[in-house]
Amino acid sequence: MTDSTTPVRVRFAPSPTGKLHVGGARTAIYNWAFARANGGTFILRIDDTDPTRSTDENTQVILRAMRWLGLDWDEGPEVGGEYGPYWQTECLPLYREAAERLVAEGKAYYCFCTPEKLEADRKAAQERKDPFQGYQRTCRDIDPAEAQARVDAGEPYTIRIKVPLDRGDVVVHDAVHGDVTFNARELDDFIIFRSDGTPTYNFATVVDDARMGITHIIRGDDHLSNTPRQIMVYEALGAPTPTFAHISMILGADGKKLSKRHGATSVEEYRDAGYLSDAFVNYLSLLGWSPDGESTVIPRERLAREFSLDHVSKNPAIMDPKKLDFINAEYLHAMSDEEFADTVLIPQLHAADFEPVGECTHDAAWYDLLASALKPRTTLSADVVEQARYLYTADDELAYDEKAVKKWLGKAGASDALDTAIEALEVLDEDAWTPEAIETALEPLPERLGMGKGKVFQPIRVAVVGGAASPGIGETLALAGRAHVLARLERAKGLTQ
């Protein structure tokens, strides 16, 4: 085990075979937070040894996702460090050297068994009902000189670890699951180097973790079954075994492994849907961890200060989109109007290619008012686009919601409400066109017309916005501008009885 006084060094080692998905993102968050909470080092390593699926493009996708999540790494791509290379494809000579050293020390050996031989041995073990049906260690006791001569002669071979025959149970002291025991007698002499000259995952990852001084390995519990073999490699290399922490899987609401059928699964999909990175990190951190069992909003500063493995649950986590939406809304609503305008509203409107209508110009005060109006109604950043669409639509092109028209413009009294509103608003000049002045002008209308507020104000709202939902009537009309409001009220009269 790693000495508890050793400075914490953790790593996140994705394979660049696709996008960074939710499960990988949570693993990265836990490693980052554990390093920050313990004053340690967070390393990003690219495990790109799958030549058919690993691409530079996928590596860039992962790096973009990590940057958006705000998980800054202390060593790795674009940063460097003393323990590079940080791409496994650049480490092949190191793996070869480590494997050959184990052979020289008698801790590994060359195996010349063909696939046909291995299959025949497996079937024979089954037929005789041998409790051990792994590799039969056929080449384990070949004289080293003979084995080397066969290698030198060009005979195909693999390299296998030599699991000690008297090795007792392999006990994984897992920080999440507690002690997990594996029967070493069920471990065969597994391959660490393939016949094509490439290392296996269980060997390469241990060589890297050992040379990088990794003290804690925090990863998904689907890797737990790999751990006894990896411990065998640590012991053969004479390297200290890190502390393992295997975190639970993330499941969909139906209790099955998270997949496309449950909705978005990659980090970039959530980014593009309008989630804030702080809210997304907050939510993912709570999928299996909690500092007190109660807190829902946990800023990353607190996460980086309080994260600990003893509060990580061993039970599977359930992805709950409604809770994610709630947390995202909490972060949005906590912003100042100016921050909301600068970081959410304006970027979203620009992304939608919205341009001011007619001669309208929008200053900082207008955007602050719009931010104030929309922020309480926003769950995802992208929500502001539809809510603000009426402000970027020509008066004669404004589309009306059929249900809203039928309910509010198609009934008796709607025409009177619009006429009276025009009369009340026409007396306000541009300088007086404020939410407060508009509300003051419209406030007496229900009593004057002998109608309820909804029957007066909703026809006005539908006429200006096109639908029955919007912020307060004063803010809604003030944002649209005097000329546009009056023009839309006149146009909507044609839809009344």
C-alpha positions in Angstrom: 0.0 0.0 0.0 1.1 3.6 -0.6 2.5 5.3 2.5 -0.1 7.8 3.9 2.6 10.4 4.2 3.3 10.3 0.5 2.0 13.4 -1.3 -1.2 12.5 -3.2 -0.9 11.9 -6.9 -3.9 10.9 -8.9 -4.6 10.5 -12.6 -7.5 10.5 -15.1 -6.6 8.3 -18.0 -9.2 8.3 -20.7 -8.9 6.4 -24.0 -9.5 8.8 -27.0 -11.9 6.4 -28.7 -14.8 8.8 -28.6 -16.4 11.7 -26.6 -16.0 12.1 -22.9 -19.2 10.6 -21.4 -20.9 11.3 -18.1 -19.3 8.4 -16.2 -15.8 9.4 -17.3 -16.5 13.0 -16.4 -17.5 12.1 -12.9 -14.4 10.0 -12.5 -12.3 13.0 -13.6 -14.2 15.2 -11.2 -13.5 12.9 -8.3 -9.8 12.6 -9.1 -9.5 16.4 -9.5 -11.4 17.1 -6.3 -9.4 14.5 -4.3 -6.2 16.0 -5.5 -7.3 19.6 -4.6 -8.7 18.6 -1.2 -5.4 16.9 -0.3 -3.0 19.4 -1.8 -2.0 16.8 -4.3 -1.3 16.5 -8.0 -3.9 15.8 -10.7 -2.5 14.2 -13.8 -4.2 13.8 -17.2 -2.9 10.9 -19.2 -4.1 9.8 -22.6 -4.3 6.0 -22.8 -4.3 5.8 -26.6 -3.0 2.2 -27.2 -6.0 1.2 -29.2 -4.8 2.0 -32.7 -8.1 1.3 -34.4 -10.1 3.7 -32.4 -7.7 6.2 -30.8 -7.4 9.4 -32.8 -5.9 12.9 -32.3 -9.4 14.3 -33.0 -10.9 12.4 -30.1 -8.0 13.5 -27.9 -8.9 17.1 -28.7 -12.6 16.4 -27.9 -11.6 15.1 -24.5 -9.3 18.1 -23.8 -12.1 20.5 -24.8 -14.5 18.7 -22.5 -12.0 18.8 -19.6 -11.5 22.5 -20.1 -15.2 23.2 -20.2 -15.6 21.3 -17.0 -12.9 23.5 -15.5 -10.8 20.5 -14.4 -7.4 22.0 -14.6 -4.6 19.3 -14.6 -1.2 19.8 -13.1 0.6 17.4 -15.5 -0.2 16.1 -18.9 -1.0 17.3 -22.4 -0.4 21.0 -23.0 1.1 21.3 -19.5 4.0 18.8 -19.4 5.6 17.5 -16.3 8.4 15.5 -14.9 6.8 12.1 -15.4 6.0 12.2 -19.2 5.3 11.0 -21.8 1.6 11.4 -21.0 0.5 9.5 -24.1 0.8 5.7 -23.9 1.8 5.4 -27.6 4.9 7.4 -26.7 5.8 4.9 -23.9 6.1 1.6 -25.9 9.8 1.4 -25.3 9.2 1.8 -21.6 6.7 -1.0 -21.5 9.1 -3.3 -23.5 11.9 -2.5 -21.2 9.8 -3.3 -18.1 8.6 -6.6 -19.5 12.1 -7.7 -20.5 13.3 -6.8 -17.1 10.7 -9.1 -15.5 11.7 -11.9 -17.8 15.4 -11.4 -16.8 14.4 -11.5 -13.2 12.4 -14.7 -13.6 9.1 -12.9 -12.8 7.8 -13.3 -16.4 8.5 -15.6 -19.3 8.1 -16.1 -23.0 5.2 -18.2 -24.1 5.1 -19.8 -27.5 1.7 -21.4 -27.4 -0.4 -20.9 -30.5 -4.1 -20.0 -30.4 -4.8 -23.5 -31.4 -2.8 -24.9 -28.6 -4.5 -22.7 -26.1 -7.9 -23.7 -27.3 -7.1 -27.3 -27.1 -5.7 -27.0 -23.6 -8.9 -25.1 -22.5 -11.2 -27.8 -23.9 -9.1 -30.6 -22.3 -9.4 -28.8 -18.9 -13.1 -28.6 -19.4 -13.4 -32.3 -20.3 -11.5 -33.4 -17.2 -13.5 -30.9 -15.1 -10.3 -29.2 -13.9 -11.3 -26.4 -11.5 -8.5 -24.3 -13.0 -9.3 -23.7 -16.7 -7.0 -20.8 -17.4 -3.6 -20.9 -19.1 -2.0 -24.3 -18.2 1.4 -22.7 -17.8 2.8 -24.9 -20.6 5.8 -22.6 -21.2 6.5 -21.5 -17.6 9.3 -23.9 -17.0 11.1 -23.7 -20.4 14.8 -23.2 -19.8 15.5 -19.4 -20.2 18.3 -20.0 -22.6 16.1 -22.2 -24.8 13.3 -19.6 -24.7 15.7 -16.8 -25.7 17.0 -18.9 -28.6 13.5 -19.5 -29.9 12.8 -15.7 -29.6 16.1 -14.9 -31.4 15.1 -17.4 -34.1 11.9 -15.4 -34.8 9.4 -17.7 -33.3 6.2 -15.8 -32.4 5.7 -15.4 -28.6 3.9 -13.5 -25.9 5.2 -12.5 -22.5 3.3 -13.8 -19.5 3.6 -12.8 -15.8 4.6 -15.6 -13.5 2.0 -15.6 -10.7 3.6 -17.1 -7.6 2.1 -20.6 -7.1 2.2 -20.0 -3.3 0.6 -16.6 -3.5 -2.3 -16.3 -1.0 -5.5 -14.5 -1.7 -5.2 -11.1 -3.3 -7.0 -8.6 -1.0 -7.9 -5.3 -2.5 -8.1 -2.7 0.2 -10.7 -0.6 -1.5 -11.5 2.9 -0.1 -15.1 2.6 -1.2 -15.9 -1.2 -1.0 -13.7 -2.1 1.9 -11.5 -5.3 1.6 -12.4 -7.3 -1.5 -10.8 -10.7 -1.7 -9.8 -12.6 -4.9 -8.5 -16.2 -4.9 -5.0 -16.0 -6.4 -5.3 -19.7 -7.4 -7.9 -18.6 -10.0 -5.4 -16.3 -11.6 -3.5 -17.7 -14.6 -0.2 -16.5 -15.8 -1.8 -13.7 -17.9 -0.2 -12.0 -20.9 1.5 -8.7 -20.4 2.9 -8.4 -23.9 1.1 -9.6 -27.0 2.6 -11.3 -30.0 2.3 -8.1 -32.0 4.6 -6.3 -29.7 2.1 -4.3 -27.8 1.4 -4.3 -24.0 -1.9 -5.4 -22.5 -4.0 -2.8 -20.6 -3.3 -4.4 -17.2 0.4 -4.1 -17.8 0.7 -0.7 -19.5 -1.5 1.0 -17.0 0.5 -0.3 -14.0 3.8 0.6 -15.6 2.6 4.1 -16.1 1.0 4.4 -12.7 4.1 3.1 -11.0 6.5 5.4 -12.9 4.3 8.4 -12.3 4.1 7.7 -8.6 0.3 7.4 -8.5 -0.9 7.0 -4.9 -4.6 6.6 -5.4 -6.5 5.1 -8.3 -10.1 6.4 -8.4 -12.1 4.8 -11.2 -15.3 3.0 -12.1 -16.1 -0.3 -10.3 -16.2 -2.0 -13.7 -12.4 -2.1 -13.3 -12.5 -3.9 -9.9 -12.1 -7.3 -11.6 -8.9 -6.0 -13.2 -7.3 -5.1 -9.9 -5.9 -8.5 -8.7 -4.0 -8.9 -12.0 -2.7 -5.3 -11.7 -1.6 -6.0 -8.1 0.4 -8.9 -9.4 2.1 -6.6 -11.8 2.9 -4.0 -9.0 4.4 -6.8 -6.9 6.5 -8.1 -9.8 7.8 -4.6 -10.6 8.6 -4.1 -6.9 6.4 -0.9 -6.9 4.1 0.1 -4.0 0.5 -0.7 -4.6 -1.7 2.4 -4.7 -4.9 2.8 -2.7 -7.8 1.8 -4.9 -11.3 3.5 -4.9 -13.8 1.9 -7.2 -16.8 4.1 -7.7 -20.3 2.9 -8.6 -21.8 2.9 -12.1 -24.2 5.6 -13.1 -27.6 4.2 -14.1 -30.6 5.6 -15.8 -34.0 6.0 -14.1 -34.9 2.5 -15.2 -32.0 1.0 -13.2 -30.0 0.1 -16.3 -26.6 1.3 -17.4 -26.7 4.8 -18.7 -26.9 4.9 -22.5 -28.3 6.9 -25.4 -31.8 5.7 -24.7 -31.8 7.8 -21.5 -30.9 11.0 -23.3 -27.6 12.9 -23.6 -24.5 11.0 -22.4 -21.5 13.1 -23.5 -20.2 16.2 -21.8 -20.5 18.2 -25.0 -24.1 17.4 -25.4 -24.9 18.8 -22.0 -22.7 21.9 -22.8 -24.6 22.5 -26.0 -28.0 22.0 -24.3 -27.3 25.0 -22.2 -26.0 23.7 -18.9 -23.4 25.7 -16.9 -20.1 23.9 -16.3 -20.2 24.8 -12.6 -23.7 23.3 -12.2 -22.8 20.2 -14.2 -19.7 19.5 -12.1 -21.9 20.1 -9.0 -24.5 17.6 -10.1 -22.1 14.9 -11.2 -20.1 15.2 -7.9 -23.3 14.3 -6.1 -23.8 11.1 -8.1 -22.3 8.9 -5.4 -20.8 11.5 -3.0 -22.1 14.0 -0.5 -20.4 16.0 2.2 -23.3 15.9 4.6 -26.2 14.1 3.0 -28.2 17.4 2.6 -26.4 19.9 0.5 -27.6 20.2 -3.1 -25.7 23.3 -4.3 -22.0 22.7 -3.8 -19.7 25.3 -5.5 -16.5 23.8 -6.9 -14.5 25.7 -4.3 -16.3 23.7 -1.6 -16.0 20.5 -3.6 -12.2 21.0 -3.9 -12.0 21.7 -0.2 -14.2 18.9 1.3 -14.2 16.0 -1.1 -13.2 12.7 0.6 -13.3 9.1 -0.4 -15.0 8.1 2.9 -18.2 9.9 1.8 -18.4 8.0 -1.6 -21.2 5.6 -1.7 -20.8 2.0 -3.0 -24.4 2.0 -4.3 -25.1 2.8 -8.0 -26.0 6.4 -8.7 -29.2 7.3 -10.7 -29.0 10.0 -13.3 -31.9 12.4 -12.5 -32.4 15.0 -15.3 -34.9 17.0 -13.1 -32.4 17.4 -10.3 -29.7 18.5 -12.8 -32.1 21.1 -14.2 -32.9 22.3 -10.7 -29.2 22.7 -9.8 -28.5 24.5 -13.1 -31.4 26.9 -12.5 -30.1 27.6 -9.0 -26.7 28.6 -10.5 -28.4 30.8 -13.1 -30.7 32.5 -10.6 -27.7 33.2 -8.3 -26.1 35.4 -10.9 -26.3 39.1 -10.9 -28.2 40.6 -13.8 -25.0 41.9 -15.3 -23.3 38.5 -15.1 -26.3 36.7 -16.5 -26.4 39.2 -19.4 -22.7 38.9 -20.2 -22.1 35.1 -19.7 -25.5 33.7 -20.7 -27.9 36.0 -22.4 -25.8 37.9 -24.9 -23.7 34.8 -26.0 -26.9 32.8 -26.5 -28.6 35.6 -28.6 -25.5 36.0 -30.7 -25.3 32.2 -31.3 -28.9 32.3 -32.5 -28.0 35.1 -34.9 -30.5 37.5 -33.4 -30.3 41.0 -34.8 -32.3 44.1 -33.5 -35.5 44.8 -35.4 -35.8 48.0 -37.4 -33.9 51.0 -36.0 -33.9 49.6 -32.5 -30.6 49.7 -30.6 -29.9 47.9 -27.4 -27.7 49.4 -24.8 -26.3 47.8 -21.6 -29.3 49.0 -19.6 -31.7 47.2 -22.0 -29.7 43.9 -21.7 -29.7 44.3 -17.9 -33.5 44.7 -18.0 -33.9 41.7 -20.2 -31.6 39.7 -18.0 -33.6 40.7 -14.9 -36.8 39.7 -16.7 -35.6 36.3 -18.1 -33.3 35.0 -15.4 -36.0 33.8 -13.0 -37.7 32.0 -15.9 -34.5 30.3 -17.1 -33.5 26.7 -16.4 -31.1 26.2 -19.2 -29.0 28.9 -20.9 -30.6 28.2 -24.2 -34.1 28.9 -22.8 -33.4 32.6 -23.3 -33.5 32.3 -27.1 -37.2 31.4 -27.3 -38.2 33.7 -24.5 -36.5 36.7 -26.3 -37.5 35.7 -29.8 -40.4 38.2 -29.9 -37.9 41.0 -29.4 -36.0 40.0 -32.6 -39.0 39.5 -34.9 -40.5 42.0 -37.2 -43.9 43.2 -36.2 -45.7 41.9 -39.2 -43.9 38.5 -38.9 -44.7 37.8 -35.3 -46.2 34.3 -35.1 -49.2 33.7 -32.7 -49.9 30.7 -30.7 -53.2 29.4 -31.8 -54.4 28.3 -28.3 -53.5 31.7 -26.9 -55.3 33.5 -29.7 -58.4 31.5 -29.2 -58.4 31.9 -25.4 -57.5 35.5 -25.1 -58.1 37.3 -28.4 -61.1 35.3 -29.7 -63.4 36.2 -26.9 -65.7 39.2 -26.2 -63.9 42.2 -24.6 -60.5 41.5 -26.2 -60.9 44.3 -28.8 -61.9 46.8 -26.1 -58.9 45.7 -24.0 -56.5 46.4 -27.0 -58.2 49.7 -27.9 -58.0 51.0 -24.3 -54.4 49.8 -24.0 -53.4 51.7 -27.1 -55.1 54.8 -25.8 -53.3 54.5 -22.4 -49.9 53.8 -23.9 -49.9 56.4 -26.6 -49.6 59.2 -24.1 -46.2 57.8 -23.0 -43.3 59.2 -25.0 -40.0 57.3 -25.6 -38.4 58.9 -22.5 -41.2 57.7 -20.3 -41.3 54.2 -21.7 -40.3 52.3 -18.6 -41.7 49.2 -16.9 -43.0 51.3 -14.0 -44.7 53.9 -16.2 -46.2 51.2 -18.4 -47.7 49.4 -15.5 -49.0 52.7 -14.0 -50.7 53.5 -17.3 -52.3 50.0 -17.6 -53.3 49.5 -14.0 -56.7 51.3 -14.2 -57.9 49.5 -17.3 -59.5 46.4 -15.6 -61.7 48.6 -13.4 -62.5 51.0 -16.2 -63.6 48.2 -18.5 -65.3 46.2 -15.7 -63.1 43.2 -16.5 -60.7 40.9 -14.6 -57.0 41.6 -14.9 -56.4 38.5 -17.0 -59.0 39.4 -19.6 -57.3 42.8 -20.0 -53.6 42.1 -19.7 -53.4 38.7 -21.4 -54.8 40.0 -24.8 -52.1 42.7 -24.6 -49.4 40.1 -23.8 -50.5 37.8 -26.7 -50.6 40.8 -29.1 -47.0 41.8 -28.2 -45.3 38.4 -27.6 -47.4 36.0 -29.7 -48.2 33.8 -26.7 -49.7 33.8 -23.2 -46.4 33.5 -21.3 -43.8 36.2 -20.7 -42.3 38.2 -17.8 -44.3 41.0 -16.1 -46.3 43.1 -18.5 -44.3 46.3 -17.8 -41.0 44.6 -18.5 -42.4 42.8 -21.6 -43.6 46.0 -23.2 -40.7 48.1 -22.1 -38.3 45.7 -23.8 -40.2 45.6 -27.0 -40.2 49.3 -27.5 -43.0 51.9 -27.8 -43.4 51.8 -31.6 -43.3 48.0 -31.8 -45.9 47.6 -29.0 -48.4 50.0 -30.6 -47.9 48.4 -34.0 -48.5 44.9 -32.6 -51.6 46.0 -30.6 -53.1 47.4 -33.8 -52.3 44.3 -35.7 -53.8 42.0 -33.1 -57.1 43.8 -33.3 -57.7 41.9 -36.5 -57.7 38.7 -34.6 -60.4 39.8 -32.1 -64.1 39.3 -32.4 
